[in-house]
Amino acid sequence: MYIIETHAAPSPRRVNIFLAEKGIVVRREERDMMTDDLKHGAFATLNPWHRVPVLVLDDGRAISETIAICRYFEEISPEPPLFGVGPIGKAEVEMWNRRVEFGLWSAVFTVFRHLHPKMAHLEVPQVPAWGEVNKEKVAFELGRLDERLRASPFIAGDAFSVADITALVAVDFMRPARLGKPDAFANVSRWHRDVSARPSAKA
């Protein structure tokens, strides 16, 4: 079993943090997502969507998409639970993770992909106006999360979960997206300090 990744990229980082929280070690194979390295040869067969990460199982089957990979490891190693406990707990984690993905995560990466010059060859066409619009969406989504974190220590409730991993990587990626830090949002900033202090955040 091994994971194909571009280690510095945000989606592989979500998997790496997840595995660090679980204490799971998996062999890695590095590919460069900024080139055509993902569009040809064996990798293109493993994942025709040409994206990392991809988990390759011992029998050769491949699982791509970040949350699908995390769910696989949750099933084979359920402790500590990062997708919630019980019907309500699992539903709440799913709800909040999707809110973060469709909200903050999507807005931050839209800004990056449509405004950063290094992404011009991957985001075709770049639409700078759409990138600028999403700067406002980033602030809006941070406000939503700030309200949530006013009454909750973590995104989905009292326990650290995959929703926190998604949000942590999104907030950290605000810097390369040239969006600065969420300093205007006191509850987000408190939460960010707390989750950044976890050993897994360095994965």
MIMAR-334185 format. One line per 3 residues: their letters; for each residue x, y, z of C-alpha. Coordinates in pm, 1 decimal. Layout:
A = X:Y:Z  ...
# end
This chain:
MYI = 0.0:0.0:0.0  127.3:347.9:-83.0  6.3:703.1:-144.7
IET = 94.8:905.4:-452.0  108.3:1272.5:-361.7  259.7:1613.9:-412.1
HAA = 364.8:1657.3:-52.2  338.2:2037.1:-37.6  -10.8:2045.7:-192.0
PSP = -315.9:2105.1:30.7  -521.2:1794.4:-51.6  -240.1:1550.6:28.9
RRV = -178.4:1748.0:346.0  -533.8:1674.0:462.5  -463.1:1301.7:429.0
NIF = -125.4:1337.9:599.0  -276.1:1517.4:900.0  -551.0:1255.2:917.6
LAE = -299.7:969.9:917.7  -82.1:1146.2:1175.4  -383.0:1173.7:1407.0
KGI = -438.5:799.1:1359.4  -72.6:711.4:1403.8  -68.6:535.4:1065.9
VVR = 246.7:527.7:853.3  208.1:469.4:478.8  477.3:474.0:213.1
REE = 466.2:780.0:-15.8  548.9:829.9:-382.5  606.6:1190.8:-488.4
RDM = 473.7:1342.3:-811.9  484.3:1704.7:-930.2  130.6:1833.4:-982.4
MTD = 262.7:2158.3:-1133.6  385.9:1972.5:-1443.2  230.1:1715.8:-1677.3
DLK = 350.2:1441.9:-1441.8  -8.8:1345.8:-1354.8  -149.5:1342.8:-1706.1
HGA = 41.6:1057.5:-1864.5  144.9:699.3:-1814.5  46.7:477.5:-1524.7
FAT = -79.0:760.6:-1305.0  -335.5:873.2:-1560.4  -469.3:517.5:-1558.5
LNP = -490.3:512.3:-1178.9  -671.4:846.3:-1169.1  -809.9:982.2:-1497.8
WHR = -893.7:1305.4:-1311.0  -515.8:1369.0:-1287.1  -518.6:1474.8:-922.5
VPV = -338.7:1377.0:-604.4  -353.3:1212.3:-359.0  -418.6:856.8:-471.1
LVL = -406.3:557.9:-238.3  -287.8:241.4:-413.7  -385.2:-75.0:-227.7
DDG = -182.6:-395.2:-212.8  -406.3:-556.9:-474.7  -350.1:-267.4:-716.0
RAI = -686.4:-98.7:-672.4  -671.8:279.6:-640.9  -873.5:516.3:-424.4
SET = -861.4:885.7:-505.1  -1033.7:1191.2:-353.5  -917.9:1305.1:-12.1
IAI = -1224.5:1221.4:193.5  -1260.7:877.9:29.7  -903.1:797.1:132.0
CRY = -965.4:921.8:485.5  -1283.8:714.9:510.6  -1091.9:402.6:410.0
FEE = -846.4:453.4:693.7  -1127.7:536.8:936.1  -1281.8:197.7:857.3
ISP = -963.0:-4.6:903.5  -842.4:197.7:1203.3  -1144.2:351.7:1379.1
EPP = -957.1:499.1:1677.5  -944.5:785.9:1736.5  -1271.2:853.2:1551.9
LFG = -1232.1:1146.5:1314.0  -1566.7:1107.7:1136.0  -1777.0:1129.9:1452.5
VGP = -1935.3:876.0:1686.2  -2289.8:743.3:1655.2  -2553.7:841.1:1399.3
IGK = -2585.2:1204.2:1508.3  -2214.7:1257.3:1565.9  -2123.8:1116.5:1225.2
AEV = -2391.8:1322.0:1054.0  -2270.4:1640.1:1224.1  -1910.6:1582.2:1117.8
EMW = -2026.4:1514.9:760.8  -2240.9:1829.0:765.7  -1964.2:2055.6:892.4
NRR = -1696.8:1909.9:668.8  -1913.2:1968.7:362.9  -1992.4:2321.7:480.0
VEF = -1622.0:2394.5:507.7  -1543.9:2229.4:172.2  -1818.5:2410.0:-19.4
GLW = -1757.8:2733.6:170.6  -1413.2:2840.1:293.1  -1210.8:2571.8:114.7
SAV = -1373.2:2639.5:-222.5  -1339.8:3018.0:-189.9  -972.9:3014.3:-83.0
FTV = -869.9:2783.2:-364.0  -1074.0:2972.0:-622.6  -880.5:3286.4:-528.0
FRH = -552.8:3099.0:-559.5  -629.5:2925.3:-886.3  -771.2:3232.0:-1062.6
LHP = -532.2:3501.3:-935.1  -194.2:3338.3:-876.7  25.6:3357.9:-1189.4
KMA = 181.1:3015.8:-1122.9  -161.6:2856.4:-1172.1  -223.9:3001.2:-1518.7
HLE = -124.4:2679.4:-1698.5  -349.4:2464.6:-1476.5  -658.8:2684.6:-1445.3
VPQ = -754.9:2745.6:-1807.9  -893.6:2999.3:-1840.9  -804.5:3198.7:-1535.8
VPA = -1084.0:3445.3:-1463.2  -935.7:3716.7:-1239.6  -1274.9:3874.5:-1172.8
WGE = -1398.4:3544.5:-1029.4  -1091.3:3528.1:-809.3  -1161.8:3877.7:-677.0
VNK = -1526.3:3792.5:-604.4  -1414.2:3494.4:-400.2  -1203.9:3715.2:-172.7
EKV = -1535.0:3846.2:-40.6  -1660.2:3487.8:-7.1  -1355.6:3398.9:204.3
AFE = -1440.3:3675.2:450.5  -1806.6:3571.5:454.9  -1723.8:3207.7:526.2
LGR = -1474.6:3302.1:798.3  -1754.7:3500.4:961.3  -1979.2:3194.7:954.9
LDE = -1713.4:2976.7:1112.6  -1636.4:3245.4:1369.3  -1997.5:3232.1:1486.0
RLR = -1983.0:2853.9:1504.1  -1658.7:2859.5:1702.8  -1799.1:3110.8:1947.9
ASP = -1987.4:2822.7:2113.2  -1782.6:2519.9:2006.7  -1416.7:2428.2:2064.6
FIA = -1395.2:2250.3:1729.4  -1574.7:2285.3:1396.5  -1810.4:1989.3:1444.0
GDA = -1845.1:1998.9:1822.6  -1642.5:1896.3:2125.3  -1396.9:1666.5:1946.7
FSV = -1132.9:1722.5:1678.6  -1249.8:1578.8:1346.2  -1187.4:1568.6:974.7
ADI = -1385.0:1895.3:952.4  -1108.9:2065.5:1152.9  -847.3:1918.7:921.9
TAL = -1027.3:2060.2:617.0  -1062.8:2401.1:779.7  -703.5:2407.6:907.3
VAV = -558.9:2339.4:564.0  -789.4:2600.4:407.9  -690.5:2868.5:661.6
DFM = -320.0:2786.8:624.0  -352.4:2810.5:246.9  -480.2:3166.4:277.1
RPA = -114.3:3271.5:294.2  -3.1:3135.5:-47.8  -335.9:3261.1:-183.9
RLG = -224.7:3608.0:-65.0  -522.0:3644.3:165.6  -325.2:3699.4:486.4
KPD = -440.2:3564.5:822.3  -789.2:3552.7:975.8  -688.2:3795.4:1251.7
AFA = -1018.9:3984.4:1236.5  -1204.0:3671.4:1348.2  -1123.1:3612.3:1714.4
NVS = -1285.2:3269.8:1747.1  -1132.8:3138.1:1426.7  -794.2:3267.1:1542.9
RWH = -830.6:3093.6:1881.4  -931.1:2768.3:1714.0  -648.5:2799.8:1460.0
RDV = -389.4:2839.5:1735.2  -526.0:2532.9:1911.8  -536.3:2300.6:1611.6
SAR = -202.5:2427.4:1478.7  -43.2:2323.7:1808.4  -139.8:1958.5:1753.3
PSA = 160.8:1746.8:1641.9  -37.5:1627.4:1338.7  -47.5:1981.3:1196.2
KA = 319.8:1943.0:1103.1  253.3:1635.0:890.3
# end
